[in-house]
């Protein structure tokens, strides 16, 4: 048990799901029992998709009527225009937070474009930004992967840390005959778990909490490979647990 003097000061973290996949991931995170210091929101340019997000923080472009929002059709240029008109709302969502985590599926028109805009908004606000980016499955095609990689290039100049996570890695734990819808659901679930645990890690919620400058020093601006793993122990686990681990 930590005494009051030993407790780590909690940091406020804003998590924003960007685009269709990001909104689904944010919805999954909202279903967890998250600490009050973690704020969760979603931005999408398809109102039908955005309306499924259960949280209160929903971002859509100011310059478009809600009932006209039907996505970008995979066009990043359209996505950039819509994202640009959402800058003020993104800034308002980030305001008051000490860290920002953007999460999205890369390769489409909404999340890919909005992530770069969100990175610039966070940088201008002076809020450290981490992006968790789900890269397309191979079966989604070469063109989508090219769009994802171009989108990643656009994020790097402004993000403190950008972590692309390749969905194909899921095939190491899934059967080759896994149906496509199930593959996407698993990808969203895994991204949600990683995002939630990362938020706890940098906010001070985790017992062994991280130091953001050290985290950035390891991953920021460096093209390398990393593994992200998280575990949760029960409060009743004591010395016997460690002996048997």
Secondary structure, DSSP 8 states (H G I E B T S, - for coil): ---TTT------EEEEEEHHHHHHHHHHHHTS---TTEEEEEE-SBHHHHTT--SSEEE--TTS-GGG-B--TT-HHHHHHHHHTTHHHHHHHHTT-SEEEEEEETTSSSHHHHHHHHHHHHHHHT-EEEEEEEE--GGG-HHHHHHHHHHHHHHHTT-SEEEEEEGGGGGGTS-TT--HHHHHHHHHHHHHHHHHHHHHHHHT-SSS---HHHHHHHHTT-------------TT--HHHHHH-
